[in-house]
């Protein structure tokens, strides 16, 4: 009888220890499941969660022994029959310089793949802190000895502005979704403003956007917006001329700018002009659109700001070059685009033809 009681007590102690161990296991093995048993906390596979498995592995000093004990020496399932290789499989990246090997998904560096790392980072809200945990704060290799700067060669590596938007300069194309066409709202007339058009060389990004000082500045990657905020901060958007004070606005539904100094909201200008941001016809910024009469066939009449004949104060003369020397020539070609919509009326008073 005593012997049976001893055996029963011993089995009870063993069972208690077993249950205790399982309890500790659930707490310590920081959401893969095996049947009905779940040993990892909620958020284990969510890179934005404090329970993300990479955080737990980092705290362990990058010791993957605990992972191998359950998932097998090759991480292919082990005693839990859950393979880490469902997500972590050999890829085309350079071999990592650690014993953990190379475990990125296939297509990680292929921009056309569903596993492209840029898409993964985008889904994570453009937060690259997880990248830094393996590749180092400066992305120069870290514990993997694989530098992100092998591909991201511009200043700041993957945090360079053009990584997410822009190309030759920081403005789209491409936009945050990878669109290249000016028909796309994220692309629109960016390059026409900054490089190609008749208002370029005067406009900067800060005219229409609050440009962050750095990649991690507040309101940049931590914003819930799907695109850049249009905020008219520059002098060209708000410069008052005469008795007109511009009140610039952008309608995100119609994609039109309204009441901007740079598009006609000035004395003798076309104050009701509201250009379409993603128009590709080439008519939105034609000479006379912002000042003048675009119904006229004569280019000089098209360009002349409002005179007394149509409610303005500009002289009747169409010899633009005679008064605005150094700005425009006799053929209405710009000599110096930096003097166009710069907030200053550059006038040299002469007689026509002198």
MARDOLUM-300321 format. One line per 4 residues: number of its first residue (from 1); their letters; for each residue z, x, y of C-alpha. Coordinates in nm, 3 decimals, padded with zeros to 5 digits. Each point is the difference from the previous one (the first is absolute). Example, Ala and Ser with C-alpha at 12.3 -4.5 7.8 and 13.67 -1.06 7.14 Angstrom:
REM MARDOLUM-300321
1> AS> 00.780:01.230:-00.450  -00.066:00.137:00.344
***
This chain:
REM MARDOLUM-300321
1> XXXX> 00.000:00.000:00.000  00.097:00.278:00.240  -00.313:00.186:-00.097  -00.212:-00.304:00.089
5> XXXX> 00.189:-00.040:00.329  -00.063:00.369:00.079  -00.370:-00.035:-00.075  -00.019:-00.315:00.214
9> XXXX> 00.177:00.168:00.290  -00.225:00.302:-00.027  -00.311:-00.214:00.002  00.137:-00.186:00.303
13> XXXX> 00.051:00.326:00.188  -00.351:00.118:-00.091  -00.144:-00.333:00.109  00.194:00.019:00.325
17> XXXX> -00.132:00.349:00.064  -00.353:-00.112:-00.081  00.022:-00.293:00.241  00.150:00.227:00.263
21> XXXX> -00.282:00.249:-00.048  -00.260:-00.273:00.038  00.169:-00.115:00.318  -00.006:00.352:00.139
25> XXXX> -00.360:00.035:-00.108  -00.100:-00.301:00.205  00.177:00.141:00.302  -00.112:00.360:-00.038
29> XXXX> -00.360:-00.037:-00.098  -00.117:-00.102:00.318  -00.631:-00.579:-00.175  -00.162:00.064:-00.318
33> XXXX> 00.117:-00.224:-00.280  00.015:00.028:-00.377  00.009:-00.346:-00.150  00.289:-00.179:00.162
37> XXXX> 00.188:00.315:00.100  -00.028:00.129:00.356  00.167:00.332:00.081  -00.134:00.076:00.348
41> XXXX> 00.106:-00.171:00.323  -00.224:-00.230:00.199  -00.246:00.194:00.214  -00.037:00.288:-00.247
45> XXXX> -00.380:00.004:00.044  -00.006:-00.104:00.367  -00.048:00.305:00.222  00.162:-00.181:00.295
49> XXXX> 00.318:-00.084:-00.194  00.315:00.218:00.011  -00.007:-00.032:-00.381  -00.347:00.154:-00.027
53> XXXX> 00.005:00.228:-00.306  -00.121:00.303:00.197  00.320:-00.015:00.209  00.215:00.010:-00.315
57> XXXX> -00.200:00.289:-00.144  00.032:00.191:00.326  00.379:-00.047:-00.003  00.007:00.145:-00.351
61> XXXX> -00.160:00.320:00.127  -00.336:-00.103:-00.147  00.142:00.014:-00.351  -00.223:-00.224:-00.213
65> XXXX> 00.203:00.051:-00.318  00.159:-00.344:00.036  -00.347:-00.154:00.025  -00.113:00.181:-00.316
69> XXXX> 00.306:-00.112:-00.197  -00.117:-00.360:00.017  -00.371:00.021:00.073  -00.079:00.294:-00.230
73> XXXX> -00.080:00.367:00.048  -00.351:-00.094:00.120  00.119:-00.310:00.187  -00.219:-00.217:-00.225
77> XXXX> 00.264:-00.253:-00.106  00.275:00.163:-00.205  00.286:-00.212:-00.130  -00.056:-00.266:00.268
81> XXXX> -00.372:-00.036:-00.074  -00.076:-00.005:00.374  -00.252:00.263:00.106  00.030:00.168:00.340
85> XXXX> -00.371:00.067:-00.041  -00.084:-00.358:00.090  00.022:00.126:00.357  00.026:00.376:-00.036
89> XXXX> -00.306:00.132:-00.178  -00.188:00.331:00.029  -00.227:00.003:00.306  -00.258:00.218:00.168
93> XXXX> 00.255:00.162:00.230  00.075:00.375:-00.031  00.263:00.071:-00.265  00.352:-00.013:00.139
97> XXXX> 00.201:00.316:-00.009  00.299:-00.144:-00.183  00.085:-00.079:-00.359  -00.032:-00.372:00.073
101> XXXX> -00.380:00.035:00.001  -00.250:-00.208:00.192  00.071:-00.374:-00.017  -00.203:-00.177:00.268
105> XXXX> -00.225:-00.296:-00.089  -00.367:00.060:-00.076  -00.201:-00.036:00.320  00.289:00.112:00.223
109> XXXX> -00.238:00.206:00.218  -00.305:-00.229:-00.037  -00.036:-00.221:00.308  -00.203:-00.252:-00.202
113> XXXX> 00.270:-00.042:-00.266  00.259:-00.275:-00.011  00.251:00.281:-00.059  -00.099:00.195:00.313
117> XXXX> 00.317:00.138:00.155  -00.096:-00.125:00.346  00.013:-00.359:-00.127  00.338:00.065:-00.161
121> XXXX> 00.135:00.143:00.326  -00.144:-00.296:00.192  00.179:-00.241:-00.232  00.319:00.196:00.070
125> XXXX> -00.036:-00.070:00.373  -00.149:00.346:00.069  00.339:00.153:-00.074  -00.061:00.346:-00.146
129> XXXX> 00.361:00.096:-00.062  -00.060:-00.033:-00.376  -00.286:00.251:00.029  00.230:00.245:00.176
133> XXXX> 00.258:-00.017:-00.276  -00.241:00.171:-00.237  -00.244:00.179:00.231  00.251:00.116:00.261
137> XXXX> 00.085:-00.108:00.355  -00.302:00.194:00.124  -00.221:-00.115:-00.291  -00.057:00.366:-00.088
141> XXXX> 00.089:-00.033:-00.369  00.369:-00.065:-00.047  00.124:-00.016:-00.357  -00.351:-00.072:-00.129
145> XXXX> -00.166:00.305:00.159  -00.293:-00.232:00.079  -00.068:-00.011:00.375  -00.131:-00.319:00.159
149> XXXX> -00.144:00.230:00.266  -00.265:00.117:-00.245  -00.189:-00.316:00.092  00.179:-00.108:00.318
153> XXXX> -00.091:00.310:00.200  00.051:-00.133:00.355  00.316:00.057:00.202  00.291:-00.190:-00.153
157> XXXX> -00.170:-00.024:-00.338  00.003:-00.360:-00.130  00.186:-00.109:00.316  -00.300:00.083:00.220
161> XXXX> -00.120:-00.312:00.185  -00.345:00.012:-00.157  00.143:-00.029:-00.351  00.046:-00.374:00.050
165> XXXX> -00.243:-00.078:00.283  -00.282:00.180:00.174  -00.215:00.292:-00.103  -00.133:00.248:00.255
169> XXXX> 00.264:-00.140:00.238  00.303:-00.217:-00.059  -00.168:-00.332:00.079  -00.184:-00.211:-00.262
173> XXXX> -00.226:00.010:-00.185  00.153:00.008:-00.254  00.267:-00.264:00.057  00.318:-00.046:-00.203
177> XXXX> -00.193:-00.192:-00.266  -00.273:00.261:-00.022  -00.260:-00.208:00.188  -00.276:00.193:00.175
181> XXXX> -00.212:-00.274:00.162  00.046:-00.092:00.367  -00.011:-00.364:-00.111  00.345:00.049:-00.151
185> XXXX> 00.278:-00.090:00.246  00.188:00.317:-00.091  -00.301:00.209:00.101  -00.173:-00.193:00.278
189> XXXX> -00.088:00.192:00.316  00.246:00.288:-00.039  -00.265:00.271:00.005  -00.196:-00.174:00.277
193> XXXX> 00.309:00.027:00.218  00.097:00.355:-00.091  -00.322:00.190:-00.066  -00.331:-00.183:00.006
197> XXXX> -00.003:-00.258:00.280  -00.033:00.003:00.377  00.375:-00.033:00.042  00.085:00.287:-00.234
201> XXXX> 00.164:00.319:00.131  00.221:-00.221:00.217  00.164:-00.216:-00.266  00.277:00.133:-00.222
205> XXXX> 00.193:-00.158:-00.286  00.300:-00.057:00.227  -00.200:-00.243:00.215  00.026:-00.264:-00.272
209> XXXX> 00.265:00.125:-00.243  00.353:00.137:-00.001  -00.085:00.325:-00.177  00.293:00.128:-00.213
213> XXXX> 00.125:00.351:00.065  00.017:00.073:-00.370  -00.082:-00.154:-00.337  00.353:-00.131:-00.050
217> XXXX> 00.055:-00.131:00.356  00.156:-00.345:00.024  -00.258:-00.277:00.002  -00.260:00.204:-00.188
221> XXXX> 00.019:-00.005:-00.380  00.319:-00.208:00.002  -00.178:-00.295:00.161  -00.086:-00.313:-00.195
225> XXXX> -00.327:-00.038:00.193  -00.327:00.032:-00.192  -00.175:00.175:00.290  00.065:00.190:00.320
229> XXXX> 00.169:-00.186:00.284  -00.219:-00.042:00.308  00.219:00.077:00.299  -00.179:00.075:00.327
233> XXXX> 00.198:00.297:00.127  -00.265:00.204:00.183  -00.102:-00.003:00.366  -00.356:-00.107:-00.079
237> XXXX> 00.122:-00.325:-00.148  00.226:-00.089:00.292  -00.138:00.176:00.311  00.005:-00.246:00.293
241> XXXX> -00.293:00.008:00.242  00.012:-00.191:00.325  00.161:-00.337:-00.041  -00.050:-00.012:-00.379
245> XXXX> 00.277:00.109:-00.233  -00.118:00.008:-00.366  00.210:-00.166:-00.267  -00.162:00.140:-00.313
249> XXXX> 00.033:-00.180:-00.334  -00.157:00.018:-00.344  -00.053:-00.313:-00.207  00.042:00.101:-00.364
253> XXXX> -00.160:-00.327:-00.117  -00.319:00.017:00.205  00.001:00.383:00.018  -00.070:-00.008:00.374
257> XXXX> 00.149:00.202:00.287  00.077:-00.196:00.316  00.100:00.082:00.358  -00.041:00.376:-00.040
261> XXXX> -00.089:00.219:00.296  -00.233:00.207:-00.215  -00.211:-00.306:-00.089  -00.047:-00.161:00.341
265> XXXX> 00.331:-00.132:00.126  -00.032:00.171:00.338  -00.136:-00.078:00.348  -00.372:-00.086:-00.021
269> XXXX> 00.017:00.017:-00.378  -00.059:-00.262:-00.270  00.362:-00.108:-00.023  -00.059:-00.248:-00.283
273> XXXX> -00.168:00.254:-00.229  00.162:-00.003:-00.347  -00.184:00.241:-00.232  00.004:-00.047:-00.377
277> XXXX> 00.174:00.294:-00.165  -00.204:00.019:-00.320  -00.343:-00.095:00.138  -00.278:00.236:-00.112
281> XXXX> -00.286:-00.138:00.212  00.047:00.261:00.273  00.020:-00.266:00.271  00.376:-00.005:00.059
285> XXXX> 00.007:00.303:00.229  -00.357:00.001:00.136  -00.033:00.099:00.365  00.076:-00.310:00.207
289> XXXX> 00.223:-00.159:-00.261  00.319:00.094:00.184  -00.153:-00.009:00.351  -00.335:-00.143:00.106
293> XXXX> -00.230:-00.270:-00.124  -00.112:00.035:-00.359  -00.252:-00.283:00.041  -00.218:00.225:00.218
297> XXXX> -00.290:00.191:-00.154  00.006:00.277:00.264  00.254:00.262:-00.121  00.115:00.070:00.358
301> XXXX> 00.067:-00.368:00.066  00.177:-00.029:-00.334  00.229:00.288:00.095  00.079:-00.091:00.362
305> XXXX> 00.355:-00.139:00.040  00.045:-00.338:00.163  -00.134:-00.013:00.355  00.028:-00.269:00.269
309> XXXX> -00.280:-00.185:-00.178  00.228:-00.080:-00.294  00.347:00.001:00.147  00.068:00.374:00.023
313> XXXX> 00.022:00.269:00.266  -00.225:00.273:-00.144  -00.302:00.102:00.216  -00.339:-00.147:-00.090
317> XXXX> -00.142:00.344:-00.074  -00.091:00.079:-00.362  -00.031:00.375:00.058  00.321:00.076:-00.192
321> XXXX> -00.062:00.376:00.005  -00.010:00.008:00.383  00.370:-00.086:00.037  00.134:00.103:-00.337
325> XXXX> -00.141:00.350:-00.011  00.132:00.222:-00.272  00.065:-00.311:-00.209  -00.345:-00.144:-00.071
329> XXXX> -00.361:00.107:00.057  -00.307:-00.188:00.126  -00.078:-00.122:-00.352  00.349:-00.145:-00.042
333> XXXX> 00.104:00.271:-00.245  00.354:00.133:00.027  00.036:00.348:00.141  00.376:00.005:-00.060
337> XXXX> 00.146:-00.267:-00.227  00.354:00.110:00.089  -00.053:-00.165:00.341  -00.082:-00.333:-00.163
341> XXXX> 00.290:-00.253:-00.009  00.243:00.272:00.104  00.186:-00.220:00.249  -00.170:00.164:00.295
345> XXXX> -00.308:-00.121:00.193  -00.199:00.321:00.048  -00.211:-00.069:00.309  -00.202:00.237:00.218
349> XXXX> -00.123:-00.195:00.305  -00.364:00.088:00.065  -00.322:-00.172:00.090  -00.229:-00.097:-00.283
353> XX> -00.226:00.285:-00.089  00.200:00.282:00.159
***
